[in-house]
Amino acid sequence: MNRTLALVVCLAALVAGWLAYSRSSHPPVSASAASPSKVENRTIYFVPIGNFPDEQLQPLVQYYRKKYNLEIAVADGISVDPTTRDASRQQLMAESLAAGLRSRVSEPANDKDAILIGFTAEDMYPTSKNWQFAFGWRDGETRTAVVSTARRTASEQRSPQRALQPDHGN
């Protein structure tokens, strides 16, 4: 499967999962309604982690705002917490990265209902699974998720904005 498509599908699945989860216990919200533009009154924050360029997030913000009428903001970037790194595997630990996201991002600190999606250029894996890597991981209880772009192809790495843009052909 094309890795770009896999990344976009992963991100779409995270957003769709939150939409489905929030709709299961509340009346449905129309994505095409003039307002509200939040997922059940929640703002989604995209958070660059480590050396992830925040300018790569703008096309995604625009796409999801337009397609789903979501309230999305790009928060200030954060450094990689050394405790989330597995030095023996040279990878970040997905669960630890997602779990620590909320306490490390200052912008939505007062909004405990905000949804935080961190983006890293480093490779990651879930410690709770016997997986070599993961493109994404979410923690529904804390409303946090992380997405890794480390396993993009060489051509995608030469054109990072194109690699992160949703496939408009589908």
C-alpha positions as CSV (number, residue, x, y, z in Angstrom):
1,M,0.0,0.0,0.0
2,N,1.3,3.4,-0.8
3,R,2.8,4.9,2.4
4,T,1.4,8.3,1.7
5,L,-2.1,6.9,1.5
6,A,-1.5,4.8,4.6
7,L,-0.5,8.0,6.6
8,V,-3.6,9.8,5.4
9,V,-5.8,6.8,6.0
10,C,-4.3,6.6,9.5
11,L,-5.0,10.2,10.3
12,A,-8.5,10.0,8.8
13,A,-9.2,6.9,10.9
14,L,-8.1,8.7,14.1
15,V,-10.4,11.6,13.3
16,A,-13.3,9.3,12.2
17,G,-12.8,7.2,15.4
18,W,-13.2,10.3,17.6
19,L,-16.3,11.3,15.5
20,A,-17.8,7.9,15.9
21,Y,-17.0,7.7,19.6
22,S,-18.4,11.1,20.4
23,R,-21.6,10.4,18.4
24,S,-22.2,7.1,20.2
25,S,-23.1,8.9,23.5
26,H,-24.4,12.2,22.1
27,P,-26.8,13.3,19.4
28,P,-25.1,13.4,15.9
29,V,-23.6,16.6,14.7
30,S,-23.8,17.3,11.0
31,A,-20.4,17.9,9.4
32,S,-22.0,20.3,6.9
33,A,-23.8,22.4,9.5
34,A,-22.9,26.1,9.5
35,S,-21.9,25.7,13.2
36,P,-20.6,24.2,15.4
37,S,-17.2,23.6,13.8
38,K,-15.9,21.5,16.7
39,V,-16.1,17.8,17.3
40,E,-18.7,17.8,20.1
41,N,-17.4,21.2,21.2
42,R,-13.8,20.1,21.2
43,T,-10.9,21.7,19.3
44,I,-8.4,19.5,17.6
45,Y,-4.8,20.6,18.0
46,F,-2.0,19.3,15.6
47,V,1.2,19.3,17.6
48,P,4.6,19.1,15.9
49,I,7.0,16.9,17.9
50,G,10.8,17.1,17.7
51,N,12.0,18.3,14.3
52,F,8.6,17.9,12.6
53,P,8.1,21.0,10.4
54,D,4.8,22.6,11.4
55,E,4.4,24.1,7.9
56,Q,3.7,20.5,6.8
57,L,0.6,20.5,8.9
58,Q,-1.1,23.5,7.2
59,P,-2.4,21.5,4.2
60,L,-3.9,18.9,6.5
61,V,-5.5,21.6,8.6
62,Q,-7.1,23.2,5.5
63,Y,-8.2,19.8,4.2
64,Y,-10.0,18.6,7.4
65,R,-11.5,22.1,8.0
66,K,-13.0,22.1,4.6
67,K,-14.1,18.4,4.3
68,Y,-15.4,17.9,7.9
69,N,-15.9,21.4,9.2
70,L,-13.6,20.7,12.1
71,E,-12.0,23.3,14.4
72,I,-8.3,22.6,14.0
73,A,-5.3,24.6,15.3
74,V,-1.6,24.0,15.1
75,A,-0.1,24.2,18.6
76,D,3.5,25.2,19.4
77,G,5.9,22.4,18.8
78,I,7.4,20.4,21.6
79,S,10.7,18.5,22.0
80,V,10.8,14.7,22.2
81,D,10.7,13.6,25.8
82,P,13.7,11.4,26.3
83,T,11.6,9.0,28.4
84,T,9.6,8.1,25.3
85,R,12.6,6.9,23.4
86,D,13.6,3.2,23.3
87,A,17.4,3.4,22.6
88,S,17.7,-0.3,22.0
89,R,15.3,-0.1,19.1
90,Q,16.0,3.5,18.1
91,Q,12.3,4.2,18.1
92,L,9.8,6.2,20.1
93,M,7.3,4.4,22.2
94,A,3.9,5.3,20.9
95,E,1.9,4.9,24.1
96,S,4.3,7.0,26.1
97,L,4.4,9.6,23.4
98,A,0.6,9.9,23.3
99,A,0.3,9.7,27.1
100,G,2.7,12.6,27.7
101,L,1.4,14.8,25.0
102,R,-1.3,16.6,27.0
103,S,1.0,17.6,29.8
104,R,3.6,19.0,27.5
105,V,1.5,21.2,25.2
106,S,0.9,24.6,26.7
107,E,-1.7,26.0,24.3
108,P,-4.7,23.8,25.2
109,A,-3.6,23.4,28.8
110,N,-6.9,24.9,30.1
111,D,-9.0,22.9,27.6
112,K,-9.0,19.3,29.0
113,D,-11.6,18.3,26.3
114,A,-9.3,19.3,23.4
115,I,-8.1,16.5,21.1
116,L,-4.4,16.5,20.6
117,I,-2.7,14.8,17.6
118,G,1.1,14.9,17.7
119,F,3.2,14.5,14.5
120,T,6.8,13.2,14.6
121,A,9.3,12.5,11.9
122,E,10.8,9.8,14.1
123,D,10.0,6.1,13.9
124,M,7.7,4.7,16.6
125,Y,6.2,1.4,17.8
126,P,3.5,0.4,20.3
127,T,5.1,-1.4,23.3
128,S,1.8,-3.1,24.0
129,K,1.8,-4.9,20.6
130,N,4.3,-7.2,18.9
131,W,4.7,-4.7,16.0
132,Q,7.9,-3.4,14.4
133,F,6.4,0.1,13.9
134,A,3.2,2.1,13.8
135,F,2.1,5.0,11.6
136,G,-0.3,6.1,14.3
137,W,-1.5,5.5,17.8
138,R,-4.3,6.9,19.9
139,D,-5.4,7.0,23.5
140,G,-9.2,7.5,23.6
141,E,-9.3,8.2,27.3
142,T,-6.9,11.1,27.1
143,R,-8.1,12.2,23.6
144,T,-4.5,12.1,22.4
145,A,-2.9,10.5,19.3
146,V,0.5,10.5,17.6
147,V,1.3,10.0,13.9
148,S,4.8,9.1,12.6
149,T,6.0,10.0,9.1
150,A,9.3,8.1,9.5
151,R,8.5,5.3,7.1
152,R,7.7,7.4,4.1
153,T,9.3,6.5,0.8
154,A,12.4,8.3,-0.5
155,S,10.3,10.3,-3.0
156,E,7.9,11.3,-0.3
157,Q,10.8,12.6,1.8
158,R,12.0,14.8,-1.1
159,S,8.5,16.3,-1.2
160,P,7.2,16.3,2.4
161,Q,4.2,18.6,1.7
162,R,3.0,16.3,-1.1
163,A,3.5,13.3,1.1
164,L,1.3,14.6,3.9
165,Q,-1.4,16.0,1.7
166,P,-4.5,13.9,1.5
167,D,-5.0,12.1,-1.8
168,H,-7.6,14.3,-3.6
169,G,-8.0,11.6,-6.3
170,N,-10.0,9.4,-3.9
